[in-house]
Amino acid sequence: MAAAQASVGGGATTGTRRNFLALAGWGTMAIISLQAAVAFIIFFWPRKLGTFGSRVSVGAPTDYQVGDVKYFVDGKFYLVRLEEGFMALYQKCVHLGCTVPWRPEFEFIYEGQAIRGWFRCPCHGSTYLKNGQIVFGPAPRPLDYMRISNEGGRLVVDTGAIRKRESYDPSQALRV
């Protein structure tokens, strides 16, 4: 009878149902943790959407007249044709990062001249000239601009090369 009780109490057997359930529970928690870690990495991994951060071809210089302002949504910039040349202005206000729209109908007297067309931030009213120079508002400096080049008769804007500046300088525009 003692031999029968020893086999029923079974201290030497390892394949009990309790051990199996414990192993299954820990395995399930490990799989769920692994899935959560993979989902976290996929969610926060930077993905390139659209053309922002890459080089964007915006056409030939002859496609634009002096004074033209064209918005490129995917590239997040305005292409501006100035008398000095071309500039690609980043759409983000340097004050708090709001998107600054181009207001072609907005007219204002600046330095004794009536100037039509301004960049005006809708968040706090920072106002910029066509070349991105700050006129008034809480923004501390002009709009940032992107590197632009003329490659084989086509204008190419590098949206990954955003440059900060303290003031407008005509050398910042691409002459063509």
C-alpha positions in Angstrom: 0.0 0.0 0.0 2.9 2.4 0.7 4.1 1.8 -2.9 0.7 2.8 -4.2 0.6 6.0 -2.2 4.1 6.9 -3.4 3.0 6.7 -7.0 -0.2 8.6 -6.4 1.5 11.5 -4.5 4.0 11.5 -7.3 6.9 13.8 -6.3 9.0 12.4 -9.1 6.7 13.0 -12.1 7.2 16.3 -14.1 4.3 16.1 -16.6 1.4 17.1 -14.3 -1.5 19.1 -15.4 -0.5 22.0 -13.0 2.9 22.3 -14.6 1.4 22.2 -18.1 -1.1 25.0 -17.2 1.6 27.1 -15.6 3.8 26.7 -18.7 0.9 27.5 -21.0 0.1 30.7 -18.9 3.7 31.9 -19.0 3.9 31.1 -22.7 0.7 33.1 -23.4 1.9 36.1 -21.5 5.3 36.0 -23.4 3.5 35.9 -26.7 1.2 38.8 -25.8 4.2 40.8 -24.5 6.1 40.1 -27.8 3.1 41.2 -29.8 2.7 44.4 -27.8 6.4 45.1 -28.3 6.2 44.6 -32.0 3.1 46.8 -32.3 4.8 49.5 -30.3 7.8 49.5 -32.6 5.7 49.5 -35.7 3.5 52.3 -34.4 6.4 54.6 -33.5 8.8 53.7 -36.3 9.1 56.8 -38.6 7.6 56.1 -41.9 8.1 58.2 -45.0 4.7 59.3 -46.3 4.4 61.4 -49.4 7.4 63.4 -50.7 8.3 65.3 -47.6 11.9 64.6 -46.7 12.9 63.8 -50.2 13.8 65.7 -53.4 10.8 67.1 -55.3 10.8 68.2 -58.9 8.6 71.3 -59.3 8.9 72.1 -63.0 10.9 74.4 -65.2 11.9 77.9 -64.2 9.9 79.2 -67.2 6.7 77.8 -65.7 6.7 80.6 -63.1 6.4 84.4 -63.4 8.0 86.8 -61.0 5.6 87.1 -58.0 4.1 83.6 -58.3 3.6 81.6 -55.2 2.7 77.9 -55.5 2.0 75.6 -52.6 3.2 71.9 -52.7 1.1 70.0 -50.2 3.2 66.8 -50.2 6.4 68.7 -49.9 5.1 71.1 -47.3 6.6 74.2 -48.9 5.8 77.2 -51.0 7.7 77.8 -54.2 8.1 81.6 -54.6 9.4 83.3 -57.7 11.1 86.6 -56.6 13.0 89.1 -58.7 16.1 87.7 -57.2 15.2 84.1 -58.1 13.4 81.1 -56.6 12.9 80.3 -52.9 11.2 77.2 -51.3 9.7 78.4 -48.0 8.8 75.8 -45.4 5.2 76.0 -44.4 5.8 75.9 -40.7 5.7 79.1 -38.6 8.9 79.5 -36.6 6.9 80.7 -33.6 4.9 77.6 -32.6 4.8 75.5 -35.7 1.4 76.3 -37.2 1.0 76.0 -40.9 1.3 79.4 -42.5 -1.0 80.0 -45.4 -0.4 82.3 -48.4 -3.0 85.1 -48.5 -2.9 86.6 -52.0 -5.8 88.9 -51.2 -4.3 90.4 -48.0 -3.1 93.9 -48.6 -1.1 96.0 -46.2 1.0 99.1 -46.2 4.6 98.3 -45.5 7.4 100.8 -45.6 5.2 103.3 -47.4 4.1 100.8 -50.1 0.9 98.9 -50.5 1.9 95.3 -50.7 -0.6 92.6 -51.8 -0.1 89.0 -50.8 1.4 87.9 -47.4 2.1 84.8 -45.4 0.0 85.2 -42.3 0.0 82.7 -39.4 -3.6 81.9 -38.3 -2.5 81.0 -34.8 -0.8 84.2 -33.5 -0.7 86.6 -36.4 2.9 86.5 -37.4 3.1 88.1 -40.8 5.8 87.4 -43.5 6.7 89.0 -46.8 6.8 87.0 -50.0 10.5 86.2 -49.3 9.7 84.8 -45.9 11.0 87.9 -43.9 9.1 88.5 -40.7 7.2 91.8 -40.7 5.4 91.6 -37.4 4.1 89.1 -34.9 5.5 86.9 -32.1 7.7 84.9 -34.5 11.4 85.6 -33.7 12.8 85.2 -37.3 11.9 84.6 -40.9 10.4 81.5 -42.3 12.8 78.6 -42.8 13.7 77.7 -46.4 14.7 74.6 -48.3 17.6 74.0 -50.6 16.6 74.4 -54.2 18.7 73.6 -57.3 18.4 73.7 -61.1 19.1 70.3 -62.5 18.9 69.9 -66.3 16.4 72.8 -66.7 14.2 71.5 -63.8 13.9 73.0 -60.4 14.4 70.5 -57.6 13.6 71.2 -54.0 15.3 69.1 -51.2 12.6 69.0 -48.5 15.0 67.2 -46.2 17.4 70.2 -46.2 15.5 72.8 -44.1 17.6 75.9 -43.3 17.1 78.3 -40.5 17.9 82.0 -41.0 18.0 85.2 -39.0 17.1 87.5 -41.9 16.4 87.5 -45.6 19.4 87.7 -47.9 19.0 87.8 -51.7 21.7 85.1 -51.9 19.3 82.6 -50.3 17.3 82.7 -53.6 18.3 80.5 -56.5 19.1 82.6 -59.6 18.2 81.1 -62.9 
